[in-house]
């Protein structure tokens, strides 16, 4: 019995440590010294959702590490921008905000959700996949919201930031497909038996295979998708499978060359695998805690039986 209580105390201590560690907030990227003027790309661009109050705007500045607003380019994203970029509702309240720092070719895309507890549907990997599709390949992107939001409209601010930059305007057809990709990703993640990481893994693996095979026809796209669904052991309805086929066929029609971001897709795939492994580990830990409590209760019962 003493051994069991010692084991219980150790598990409780470990559980407290894990929970306590998760409570620390995520900070905005530090790779953005505002005192250094980037003569190649200009200052970081900070985009604020139109619905933010003055107090919330100050909170967002603080979360994004904006110490001196004069050292960044600040713009506001509106409901009209929502219509322009993702065909959304003009009357929607815009809270999601972002800071974008352009980087040199080959440095890759880094997504940092500063307030992950307030972005309820879109993961880092979903943002990364959509932005790579849109043509954003080398940048640090910090995403923040002072209130709970799904996270879709953060894309609007990022797209607008690029349009506001010098010579960085994005291809509208690509941004439309990227938005469709994000919408489909969040839709599939709500399906029974799927989660955000598994959906991100599927999209990333399909893109990697497209980069490797350069499919010439819709039938080639269908073959790649079916192979990935099988290898990842993902079951989709015929309707959802068709949505995937239609999405990636549009990408093929736009001649989006994923071969250019092959290394980034590999890194993204590694990150997703790590997240999935960690989730499995967490599940195993919680199951062990549950089993221990059951064993302990059974032992206590046996004392009085």
C-alpha positions as CSV (number, residue, x, y, z in Angstrom):
1,X,0.0,0.0,0.0
2,X,2.9,2.4,0.8
3,X,4.4,1.7,-2.6
4,X,1.1,2.5,-4.2
5,X,0.8,5.8,-2.3
6,X,4.4,6.8,-3.4
7,X,3.5,6.0,-7.0
8,X,0.4,8.1,-6.6
9,X,2.3,11.1,-5.3
10,X,4.8,10.8,-8.1
11,X,2.1,10.8,-10.7
12,X,0.3,13.7,-9.1
13,X,3.6,15.7,-9.1
14,X,4.3,14.9,-12.7
15,X,0.7,15.7,-13.7
16,X,1.0,19.1,-11.9
17,X,4.2,19.8,-13.7
18,X,2.8,19.1,-17.1
19,X,-0.4,21.2,-16.5
20,X,1.6,24.0,-15.0
21,X,4.0,24.1,-17.9
22,X,1.2,24.4,-20.4
23,X,0.0,27.6,-18.6
24,X,2.9,29.7,-19.7
25,X,1.9,32.1,-22.5
26,X,3.3,32.0,-26.0
27,X,5.3,35.0,-27.0
28,X,5.6,36.8,-30.3
29,X,8.7,36.0,-32.4
30,X,11.9,37.8,-31.2
31,X,13.4,37.8,-34.7
32,X,12.3,41.3,-35.4
33,X,14.6,43.9,-34.0
34,X,12.6,47.1,-34.6
35,X,15.7,49.3,-34.2
36,X,17.1,47.8,-37.4
37,X,15.6,49.1,-40.6
38,X,15.2,46.4,-43.2
39,X,16.0,48.3,-46.4
40,X,15.2,45.4,-48.6
41,X,11.7,44.6,-47.4
42,X,10.7,47.5,-45.2
43,X,9.5,47.4,-41.6
44,X,7.3,44.6,-40.2
45,X,3.6,45.1,-41.1
46,X,1.1,44.8,-38.3
47,X,-2.6,44.3,-39.3
48,X,-5.3,45.0,-36.8
49,X,-8.9,43.7,-37.0
50,X,-11.4,46.6,-37.4
51,X,-13.6,45.5,-34.5
52,X,-10.8,46.0,-31.9
53,X,-11.4,48.6,-29.2
54,X,-8.6,51.0,-28.4
55,X,-7.8,49.0,-25.3
56,X,-7.8,45.7,-27.3
57,X,-5.6,47.3,-29.9
58,X,-3.0,48.2,-27.2
59,X,-3.3,44.6,-25.9
60,X,-2.6,43.3,-29.4
61,X,0.4,45.6,-29.8
62,X,1.8,44.3,-26.5
63,X,1.2,40.7,-27.5
64,X,3.0,41.2,-30.8
65,X,5.9,42.9,-29.2
66,X,5.3,46.3,-30.9
67,X,7.2,48.6,-28.6
68,X,7.3,51.6,-30.9
69,X,4.4,51.8,-33.5
70,X,6.5,54.2,-35.6
71,X,9.0,51.4,-36.3
72,X,6.3,49.2,-37.9
73,X,3.7,49.7,-40.7
74,X,0.2,49.5,-39.2
75,X,-2.9,48.9,-41.2
76,X,-6.5,47.9,-40.4
77,X,-8.4,45.1,-42.0
78,X,-12.1,45.7,-42.6
79,X,-15.2,43.8,-43.6
80,X,-14.7,45.0,-47.1
81,X,-11.3,43.3,-47.1
82,X,-13.0,40.2,-46.0
83,X,-15.2,40.3,-49.1
84,X,-12.2,41.1,-51.3
85,X,-9.9,38.4,-50.1
86,X,-12.0,35.5,-49.0
87,X,-15.5,36.3,-50.2
88,X,-16.8,36.7,-46.6
89,X,-19.5,38.7,-45.0
90,X,-18.8,42.5,-45.1
91,X,-20.6,42.9,-41.7
92,X,-18.4,40.4,-39.8
93,X,-16.5,41.6,-36.8
94,X,-12.8,41.5,-37.4
95,X,-10.7,40.7,-34.3
96,X,-7.8,38.5,-35.7
97,X,-4.6,40.5,-36.1
98,X,-1.1,39.6,-37.4
99,X,2.4,40.8,-37.7
100,X,4.3,39.9,-40.9
101,X,8.1,40.0,-41.3
102,X,9.3,39.2,-44.8
103,X,12.4,37.1,-45.0
104,X,15.0,36.2,-47.7
105,X,14.3,33.4,-50.2
106,X,15.0,30.0,-48.6
107,X,14.5,31.1,-45.0
108,X,11.1,29.5,-44.9
109,X,7.7,30.2,-43.4
110,X,7.3,30.4,-39.6
111,X,3.8,30.6,-38.1
112,X,3.5,31.6,-34.4
113,X,0.1,31.7,-32.8
114,X,0.6,34.1,-29.9
115,X,-2.8,33.4,-28.4
116,X,-3.5,29.8,-29.4
117,X,-6.3,29.6,-26.7
118,X,-8.2,32.2,-28.7
119,X,-7.8,30.6,-32.2
120,X,-10.3,27.8,-32.0
121,X,-10.2,26.1,-35.4
122,X,-7.0,26.9,-37.4
123,X,-3.6,25.4,-36.4
124,X,-0.2,26.6,-37.3
125,X,0.1,23.9,-39.9
126,X,-3.2,24.9,-41.5
127,X,-2.1,28.5,-41.8
128,X,1.3,27.3,-43.2
129,X,-0.4,25.1,-45.8
130,X,-2.8,27.8,-46.9
131,X,0.0,30.5,-47.1
132,X,2.3,28.3,-49.1
133,X,-0.6,27.7,-51.5
134,X,-1.1,31.5,-51.7
135,X,2.5,32.0,-52.5
136,X,3.9,33.2,-49.2
137,X,7.0,31.1,-48.7
138,X,9.5,33.1,-46.7
139,X,8.2,35.1,-43.7
140,X,7.6,35.1,-40.0
141,X,3.9,35.4,-39.2
142,X,2.6,36.1,-35.7
143,X,-1.2,35.6,-35.3
144,X,-3.1,37.0,-32.3
145,X,-6.7,37.7,-31.1
146,X,-7.8,39.1,-27.8
147,X,-11.1,37.2,-28.0
148,X,-12.0,33.7,-29.2
149,X,-12.3,33.4,-33.0
150,X,-12.1,30.6,-35.5
151,X,-9.0,32.1,-37.0
152,X,-10.1,32.2,-40.7
153,X,-10.0,36.0,-41.0
154,X,-6.4,36.2,-40.0
155,X,-5.6,35.2,-43.6
156,X,-7.3,38.4,-44.8
157,X,-4.9,40.6,-42.8
158,X,-1.9,38.6,-44.0
159,X,-3.0,39.0,-47.7
160,X,-3.6,42.7,-47.2
161,X,-0.2,43.1,-45.6
162,X,1.4,41.7,-48.8
163,X,-0.7,43.9,-51.0
164,X,0.4,46.9,-49.0
165,X,4.1,46.0,-49.4
166,X,6.3,47.0,-52.3
167,X,6.2,44.6,-55.2
168,X,4.7,41.8,-53.0
169,X,1.1,41.6,-54.2
170,X,-0.3,38.1,-54.3
171,X,-2.0,36.3,-57.1
172,X,-5.8,36.6,-56.4
173,X,-6.5,33.1,-57.9
174,X,-4.0,31.5,-55.6
175,X,-5.3,33.3,-52.5
176,X,-8.9,32.2,-53.4
177,X,-7.7,28.6,-53.6
178,X,-5.7,28.9,-50.4
179,X,-8.9,30.1,-48.6
180,X,-10.8,27.2,-50.0
181,X,-8.1,24.9,-48.7
182,X,-8.3,26.4,-45.2
183,X,-12.1,26.1,-45.2
184,X,-11.9,22.5,-46.3
185,X,-9.2,21.7,-43.7
186,X,-11.3,23.1,-40.8
187,X,-14.4,21.3,-42.2
188,X,-12.7,17.9,-42.4
189,X,-11.2,18.4,-38.9
190,X,-14.7,18.4,-37.5
191,X,-15.5,15.0,-38.9
192,X,-15.7,12.0,-36.6
193,X,-12.4,10.1,-36.6
194,X,-10.3,13.1,-37.8
195,X,-8.6,15.9,-36.1
196,X,-6.6,19.0,-37.0
197,X,-3.2,17.3,-37.1
198,X,-4.4,14.4,-39.2
199,X,-6.0,16.8,-41.8
200,X,-2.9,18.9,-41.9
201,X,-0.8,15.7,-42.4
202,X,-3.1,14.7,-45.3
203,X,-2.9,18.0,-47.1
204,X,0.9,18.2,-46.7
205,X,1.5,14.7,-47.9
206,X,-0.7,15.3,-51.0
207,X,1.3,18.4,-51.8
208,X,4.6,16.6,-51.3
209,X,3.5,13.9,-53.8
210,X,2.3,16.5,-56.3
211,X,5.8,18.1,-56.1
212,X,7.3,14.7,-56.7
213,X,5.0,13.5,-59.5
214,X,3.9,16.8,-61.2
215,X,0.5,15.3,-62.2
216,X,-0.8,16.2,-65.6
217,X,-4.4,15.2,-65.3
218,X,-7.3,15.2,-62.9
219,X,-7.1,11.4,-62.9
220,X,-3.5,11.7,-61.7
221,X,-4.7,13.9,-58.8
222,X,-7.3,11.4,-57.9
223,X,-4.7,8.6,-57.8
224,X,-2.5,10.6,-55.5
225,X,-5.3,11.5,-53.1
226,X,-6.6,7.9,-53.0
227,X,-3.0,6.6,-52.2
228,X,-2.6,9.1,-49.4
229,X,-6.0,8.4,-47.9
230,X,-5.1,4.7,-47.9
231,X,-1.6,5.1,-46.5
232,X,-2.7,7.5,-43.7
233,X,-5.7,5.2,-43.0
234,X,-8.2,8.1,-43.4
235,X,-11.8,7.3,-44.3
236,X,-13.7,10.1,-46.2
237,X,-17.2,10.2,-47.6
238,X,-17.4,10.3,-51.4
239,X,-18.5,13.9,-51.1
240,X,-15.6,14.9,-49.0
241,X,-13.1,13.0,-51.2
242,X,-14.5,14.9,-54.2
243,X,-14.0,18.2,-52.5
244,X,-10.3,17.2,-52.1
245,X,-10.1,16.3,-55.7
246,X,-11.7,19.5,-56.9
247,X,-9.4,21.6,-54.6
248,X,-6.1,20.0,-55.8
249,X,-7.3,20.0,-59.4
250,X,-7.7,23.8,-59.1
251,X,-4.2,24.0,-57.8
252,X,-3.0,21.9,-60.8
253,X,-4.9,24.2,-63.2
254,X,-3.1,27.3,-61.6
255,X,0.2,25.6,-62.1
256,X,1.1,26.0,-58.4
257,X,4.6,24.5,-58.2
258,X,5.0,22.9,-54.9
259,X,8.5,21.7,-55.9
260,X,9.6,25.2,-55.0
261,X,8.7,24.7,-51.3
262,X,9.6,21.0,-51.1
263,X,11.9,21.6,-48.1
264,X,9.2,23.6,-46.3
265,X,6.7,20.8,-46.9
266,X,9.2,18.3,-45.4
267,X,9.7,20.5,-42.3
268,X,5.9,20.9,-42.0
269,X,5.4,17.2,-42.3
270,X,8.0,16.6,-39.5
271,X,6.3,19.1,-37.2
272,X,2.9,17.5,-37.8
273,X,4.3,14.0,-37.1
274,X,5.8,15.4,-33.8
275,X,2.5,16.9,-32.8
276,X,0.7,13.6,-33.5
277,X,3.3,11.6,-31.5
278,X,3.0,14.0,-28.6
279,X,-0.8,13.7,-28.7
280,X,-0.5,9.9,-28.6
281,X,1.9,10.2,-25.7
282,X,-0.4,12.5,-23.8
283,X,-3.3,10.1,-24.3
284,X,-1.1,7.2,-23.1
285,X,-0.1,9.3,-20.0
286,X,-3.8,10.1,-19.1
287,X,-4.8,6.5,-19.6
288,X,-2.0,5.4,-17.2
289,X,-3.2,8.0,-14.6
290,X,-6.8,6.6,-15.0
291,X,-5.6,3.0,-14.7
292,X,-3.6,3.9,-11.6
293,X,-6.6,5.6,-9.8
294,X,-8.7,2.5,-10.7
295,X,-6.0,0.2,-9.3
296,X,-5.7,2.4,-6.1
297,X,-9.4,2.4,-5.5
298,X,-9.6,-1.3,-5.9
299,X,-6.7,-1.7,-3.4
300,X,-8.5,0.5,-0.9
301,X,-11.7,-1.5,-1.4
302,X,-9.8,-4.7,-0.7
303,X,-8.6,-3.4,2.7
304,X,-12.2,-3.1,3.9
305,X,-13.5,-6.2,2.2
